[in-house]
Amino acid sequence: MHIDWFRQEIVFKIVYYGPGLGGKTTNLEYLHAHLDPALRSRLVVLKSPEERTLYFDFFELALGAIKGKKPRFHLYTIPGQLYYASSRKIVLRGVDAIVFVADSQSARRQDNLDSLMDLELKLIEQGKTLAQFPWVLQYNKRDLTEIDSVDEMEQSLNFLRVPHYEAVAVQGLAVFETLRGVIQLLLNKM
Amino acid sequence: MEMQQRKNGRRVVLSQTAYHQIALILEEFLSRSQARLALFADMSGYPVVYRGDADTLDLAALTALAAGDFAATAEMSRLIGQESRFKFLYHEGASRSLYLCAVGTDYFLMVVFDKSVALGIIRVLSHYTVEKIGRYIQELRQGGEQTHQFLDFEFRDMLARQLDRSLRPR
């Protein structure tokens, strides 16, 4: 979080985390495409030649002044592949809240778990832990076949009973709800 | 605890005094160097203070990318057996160039300048500017108390309602 008393701005950093190809970039792209253009910066997408996120994706959501104070939200994704560990560490620096985008496909069950454990380790390096941190779960790709039930995913990933959202990011289903949910959680924990 | 938070760049609170002092330093840098833009930013990707021509620039995106640049090259530095990250990064363009210089471990200075300005002058003046800014970094404190003053209950309540209205698909 960054507070600038002179410009009366407060900036929050929200990171979309999760396994590769789980839909993190799709969430950001949908939000960016469907938000009022007056509220957002350009979308920065750094992709490899294989269309995978290389460093991060990013845009800024700037709301109008409230009581003279201007809230801004910096939305980032991280590269999901495990070998981009250093990029993930960097993007997590100074993070205020996290959306964990899990892939509902049964074949990705272990990838979801590995990514969540990776997140917890990265937070611990910053002196934080999931147990005391504002984060939500998004179960993405609910429209596909061969997926785990929500109960199974809750059992596997939601051991801290955080809010969860059933999403189809590519269609925009629950994309805005997820963002509203994580920001609300963040504000409640301030 | 406060030291730990500071180390992690958790809560950065910019006081008006620090803002003015750093802004003055950047103004002096611009007038002496003839650079187009000087921006002091946080390694987490937040623009802190800038001076110069930023009308056509997306500063939020530019700062996020510059922080990512530092991060990526720090890893490159480590891979070639250096213990610390590179002190400065330089990207030369046909008409405009970027010079990035670390300020301690948590901040950096970004300079945008035209090809009519010599790199040498940017390097020398950036060096002095970074030294001067370094003296005010302690002013960039975290403070739970100040955070609560900014984020009082009424503000959070109004923000939640505004988010409810704004965060909907067009």
Chai-1 contact restraints between the chains, C-beta under 6 A:
chainA,res_idxA,chainB,res_idxB,connection_type,confidence,min_distance_angstrom,max_distance_angstrom,comment,restraint_id
A,M1,B,R11,contact,1.0,0.0,6.0,A-B,restraint_1
A,H2,B,V12,contact,1.0,0.0,6.0,A-B,restraint_2
A,H2,B,Y46,contact,1.0,0.0,6.0,A-B,restraint_3
A,I3,B,V13,contact,1.0,0.0,6.0,A-B,restraint_4
A,I3,B,F150,contact,1.0,0.0,6.0,A-B,restraint_5
A,D4,B,L14,contact,1.0,0.0,6.0,A-B,restraint_6
A,W5,B,Q16,contact,1.0,0.0,6.0,A-B,restraint_7
A,F6,B,Q16,contact,1.0,0.0,6.0,A-B,restraint_8
A,F6,B,Y19,contact,1.0,0.0,6.0,A-B,restraint_9
A,I10,B,F150,contact,1.0,0.0,6.0,A-B,restraint_10
A,V11,B,Y46,contact,1.0,0.0,6.0,A-B,restraint_11
A,H34,B,P169,contact,1.0,0.0,6.0,A-B,restraint_12
A,H34,B,R170,contact,1.0,0.0,6.0,A-B,restraint_13
A,S41,B,D58,contact,1.0,0.0,6.0,A-B,restraint_14
A,S41,B,A60,contact,1.0,0.0,6.0,A-B,restraint_15
A,S41,B,A61,contact,1.0,0.0,6.0,A-B,restraint_16
A,R42,B,D58,contact,1.0,0.0,6.0,A-B,restraint_17
A,R42,B,A61,contact,1.0,0.0,6.0,A-B,restraint_18
A,V44,B,A61,contact,1.0,0.0,6.0,A-B,restraint_19
A,Y55,B,G68,contact,1.0,0.0,6.0,A-B,restraint_20
A,F58,B,A64,contact,1.0,0.0,6.0,A-B,restraint_21
A,E60,B,A60,contact,1.0,0.0,6.0,A-B,restraint_22
A,L63,B,Q162,contact,1.0,0.0,6.0,A-B,restraint_23
A,L63,B,S166,contact,1.0,0.0,6.0,A-B,restraint_24
A,I66,B,M158,contact,1.0,0.0,6.0,A-B,restraint_25
A,I66,B,L159,contact,1.0,0.0,6.0,A-B,restraint_26
A,K67,B,F155,contact,1.0,0.0,6.0,A-B,restraint_27
A,P71,B,L159,contact,1.0,0.0,6.0,A-B,restraint_28
A,S86,B,E75,contact,1.0,0.0,6.0,A-B,restraint_29
A,I90,B,A71,contact,1.0,0.0,6.0,A-B,restraint_30
A,R93,B,G9,contact,1.0,0.0,6.0,A-B,restraint_31
A,R93,B,S44,contact,1.0,0.0,6.0,A-B,restraint_32
A,G94,B,G9,contact,1.0,0.0,6.0,A-B,restraint_33
A,G94,B,S44,contact,1.0,0.0,6.0,A-B,restraint_34
A,Q126,B,N8,contact,1.0,0.0,6.0,A-B,restraint_35
A,G127,B,Q4,contact,1.0,0.0,6.0,A-B,restraint_36
A,G127,B,N8,contact,1.0,0.0,6.0,A-B,restraint_37
A,F176,B,L167,contact,1.0,0.0,6.0,A-B,restraint_38
A,F176,B,R168,contact,1.0,0.0,6.0,A-B,restraint_39
A,L179,B,L167,contact,1.0,0.0,6.0,A-B,restraint_40
A,R180,B,L163,contact,1.0,0.0,6.0,A-B,restraint_41
A,R180,B,L167,contact,1.0,0.0,6.0,A-B,restraint_42
A,I183,B,L163,contact,1.0,0.0,6.0,A-B,restraint_43
A,L187,B,R156,contact,1.0,0.0,6.0,A-B,restraint_44
A,M190,B,L151,contact,1.0,0.0,6.0,A-B,restraint_45
